[in-house]
């Protein structure tokens, strides 16, 4: 029995010495194969839930509702801007119904709903004809308005973009 045990030990030592690197490569390859299959299975199960229905018969709405301003799809003249400015409250959070129509953001003026170019739902407003005389009158009004700001019209106020 002793001779059989010693011969088995010798065979194991010989196997481990001669094919140690081959055995480690086989184990490494097996590990990689199992790992990649497991990873593929987990990915398949995780991605399948993206196509599964949430509940039977339930629908999710994809419609986005936005309230546009008072002068949406109307002439966005200086008189319309003055009307919106008269109802603007700087202490109330900014919305499509509560904004400063004379405020600029990155050099742009808002549309009739207070939305600036480049933002979602911006609509190019209908602008009136202008002349040099009209522009000079509007400039005088703007200087007077800037000299007498509304109470609460400060940067960072809830009703301001800046």
C-alpha contacts under 8 A as a table, 3 or more apart, distances in Angstrom:
res1	aa1	res2	aa2	distance
1	X	4	X	5.12
1	X	5	X	6.26
2	X	5	X	5.13
2	X	6	X	6.13
3	X	6	X	5.16
3	X	7	X	6.08
4	X	7	X	5.17
4	X	8	X	6.25
5	X	8	X	5.18
5	X	9	X	6.27
6	X	9	X	5.08
6	X	10	X	6.10
7	X	10	X	4.99
7	X	11	X	6.10
8	X	11	X	5.03
8	X	12	X	6.20
9	X	12	X	5.12
9	X	13	X	6.15
10	X	13	X	5.08
10	X	14	X	5.99
11	X	14	X	5.04
11	X	15	X	6.01
12	X	15	X	5.01
12	X	16	X	6.00
13	X	16	X	5.11
13	X	17	X	6.01
14	X	17	X	5.21
14	X	18	X	5.99
15	X	18	X	5.38
15	X	19	X	5.75
15	X	20	X	7.29
16	X	19	X	5.57
16	X	20	X	4.87
17	X	20	X	5.50
18	X	21	X	7.99
19	X	22	X	5.07
19	X	23	X	5.97
20	X	23	X	5.19
20	X	24	X	6.21
21	X	24	X	5.09
21	X	25	X	6.18
22	X	25	X	5.13
22	X	26	X	6.30
23	X	26	X	5.08
23	X	27	X	6.23
24	X	27	X	5.06
24	X	28	X	6.04
25	X	28	X	5.04
25	X	29	X	6.02
26	X	29	X	5.07
26	X	30	X	6.08
27	X	30	X	5.05
27	X	31	X	6.10
28	X	31	X	5.05
28	X	32	X	6.19
29	X	32	X	5.14
29	X	33	X	6.12
30	X	33	X	5.13
30	X	34	X	6.15
31	X	34	X	5.24
31	X	35	X	5.98
32	X	35	X	5.03
32	X	36	X	6.01
33	X	36	X	5.31
33	X	37	X	6.19
34	X	37	X	5.20
34	X	38	X	6.07
35	X	38	X	5.13
35	X	39	X	6.06
36	X	39	X	5.00
36	X	40	X	6.04
37	X	40	X	5.05
37	X	41	X	6.16
38	X	41	X	5.12
38	X	42	X	6.23
39	X	42	X	5.17
39	X	43	X	6.17
40	X	43	X	5.12
40	X	44	X	6.11
41	X	44	X	5.07
41	X	45	X	6.25
42	X	45	X	5.24
42	X	46	X	6.10
43	X	46	X	5.10
43	X	47	X	6.04
44	X	47	X	5.32
44	X	48	X	6.11
45	X	48	X	5.22
45	X	49	X	6.94
46	X	49	X	5.83
46	X	50	X	7.63
47	X	50	X	5.50
47	X	51	X	7.57
48	X	51	X	5.64
48	X	52	X	6.62
49	X	52	X	5.01
53	X	56	X	6.93
54	X	58	X	7.36
55	X	58	X	5.45
67	X	96	X	6.66
68	X	72	X	6.12
68	X	96	X	5.81
68	X	97	X	7.47
68	X	112	X	7.87
68	X	113	X	5.33
69	X	72	X	5.30
69	X	96	X	5.20
69	X	97	X	5.35
69	X	112	X	5.74
69	X	113	X	4.03
69	X	114	X	7.40
70	X	97	X	6.94
70	X	112	X	7.28
70	X	113	X	7.28
71	X	74	X	5.14
71	X	75	X	7.00
71	X	76	X	6.60
71	X	80	X	7.15
71	X	112	X	5.50
71	X	113	X	7.38
72	X	112	X	5.42
72	X	113	X	6.51
72	X	125	X	7.52
73	X	125	X	6.98
73	X	126	X	6.96
74	X	125	X	7.62
74	X	126	X	6.33
75	X	80	X	7.66
75	X	125	X	7.23
75	X	126	X	4.93
75	X	127	X	5.91
75	X	128	X	6.59
76	X	80	X	5.83
76	X	81	X	6.87
76	X	111	X	7.91
76	X	112	X	6.30
76	X	125	X	6.07
76	X	126	X	5.58
76	X	127	X	5.40
76	X	128	X	7.01
77	X	80	X	5.15
77	X	81	X	6.31
77	X	127	X	6.23
77	X	128	X	5.79
78	X	81	X	4.97
78	X	82	X	6.13
78	X	138	X	7.54
79	X	82	X	5.06
79	X	83	X	6.24
80	X	83	X	5.06
80	X	84	X	6.35
81	X	84	X	5.16
81	X	85	X	6.01
81	X	101	X	5.65
81	X	102	X	7.33
82	X	85	X	4.90
82	X	86	X	6.11
82	X	101	X	7.92
83	X	86	X	5.23
83	X	87	X	6.81
84	X	87	X	5.42
84	X	88	X	6.23
84	X	98	X	7.81
84	X	99	X	7.57
84	X	100	X	7.36
84	X	101	X	6.83
85	X	88	X	5.02
85	X	99	X	7.38
85	X	100	X	5.66
85	X	101	X	6.27
85	X	102	X	7.80
87	X	98	X	7.38
88	X	98	X	5.19
88	X	99	X	5.68
88	X	100	X	6.23
88	X	159	X	7.90
89	X	92	X	5.56
89	X	98	X	6.61
89	X	99	X	7.59
89	X	159	X	6.51
90	X	93	X	7.38
90	X	94	X	7.77
90	X	99	X	7.76
90	X	150	X	7.76
90	X	151	X	7.64
90	X	152	X	5.58
90	X	153	X	5.52
90	X	157	X	6.14
90	X	158	X	6.23
90	X	159	X	4.17
90	X	160	X	6.42
91	X	152	X	6.18
91	X	153	X	7.98
91	X	157	X	6.26
91	X	158	X	5.58
91	X	159	X	5.78
92	X	98	X	7.50
92	X	158	X	5.73
92	X	159	X	5.39
93	X	98	X	7.42
93	X	158	X	4.41
93	X	159	X	4.66
93	X	160	X	7.88
94	X	97	X	7.86
94	X	98	X	5.39
94	X	99	X	5.53
94	X	158	X	6.05
94	X	159	X	4.12
94	X	160	X	6.32
94	X	161	X	7.40
95	X	98	X	4.93
95	X	99	X	6.21
95	X	114	X	7.23
95	X	159	X	7.74
96	X	99	X	6.69
96	X	113	X	4.64
96	X	114	X	5.45
96	X	115	X	7.35
97	X	113	X	6.73
97	X	114	X	7.75
98	X	114	X	7.91
98	X	159	X	6.92
99	X	114	X	5.80
99	X	159	X	6.11
99	X	160	X	7.00
100	X	103	X	5.44
100	X	114	X	7.37
100	X	159	X	7.65
100	X	160	X	7.14
101	X	109	X	7.33
101	X	110	X	6.29
101	X	111	X	7.79
101	X	112	X	7.59
101	X	114	X	6.51
102	X	109	X	6.89
102	X	110	X	7.84
103	X	109	X	6.48
103	X	110	X	7.44
103	X	160	X	7.97
103	X	161	X	7.80
104	X	107	X	5.67
104	X	108	X	5.21
104	X	109	X	4.81
104	X	110	X	7.04
105	X	108	X	5.28
105	X	109	X	6.68
105	X	116	X	7.35
105	X	161	X	7.20
105	X	162	X	6.92
108	X	116	X	6.72
108	X	117	X	7.00
109	X	116	X	6.40
109	X	117	X	7.95
110	X	113	X	7.23
110	X	114	X	4.82
110	X	115	X	5.08
110	X	116	X	4.45
110	X	117	X	7.13
111	X	114	X	5.33
111	X	115	X	5.48
111	X	116	X	6.31
111	X	117	X	7.94
111	X	122	X	6.84
111	X	123	X	6.42
111	X	124	X	6.41
111	X	125	X	5.59
112	X	115	X	7.51
112	X	125	X	6.30
115	X	119	X	6.59
115	X	120	X	7.92
115	X	121	X	7.24
115	X	122	X	5.45
115	X	123	X	7.90
116	X	119	X	5.79
116	X	122	X	6.22
117	X	122	X	5.86
118	X	122	X	7.00
119	X	122	X	5.89
130	X	134	X	6.11
130	X	135	X	6.82
131	X	134	X	5.24
131	X	135	X	6.18
132	X	135	X	5.06
132	X	136	X	6.19
133	X	136	X	5.17
133	X	137	X	6.32
134	X	137	X	5.14
134	X	138	X	6.19
135	X	138	X	5.06
135	X	139	X	6.04
136	X	139	X	4.96
136	X	140	X	6.32
137	X	140	X	5.22
137	X	141	X	6.39
138	X	141	X	5.03
138	X	142	X	6.11
139	X	142	X	4.99
139	X	143	X	6.23
140	X	143	X	5.18
140	X	144	X	6.30
141	X	144	X	5.14
141	X	145	X	6.09
142	X	145	X	4.97
142	X	146	X	6.04
143	X	146	X	5.13
143	X	147	X	6.17
144	X	147	X	5.11
144	X	148	X	6.33
145	X	148	X	5.17
145	X	149	X	6.05
146	X	149	X	5.58
149	X	153	X	6.33
150	X	153	X	5.45
152	X	157	X	6.84
153	X	157	X	6.60
153	X	160	X	7.43
154	X	157	X	5.68
154	X	160	X	7.68
155	X	160	X	6.70
155	X	162	X	5.71
156	X	160	X	6.39
156	X	161	X	7.61
156	X	162	X	6.19
157	X	160	X	5.37
158	X	161	X	7.97
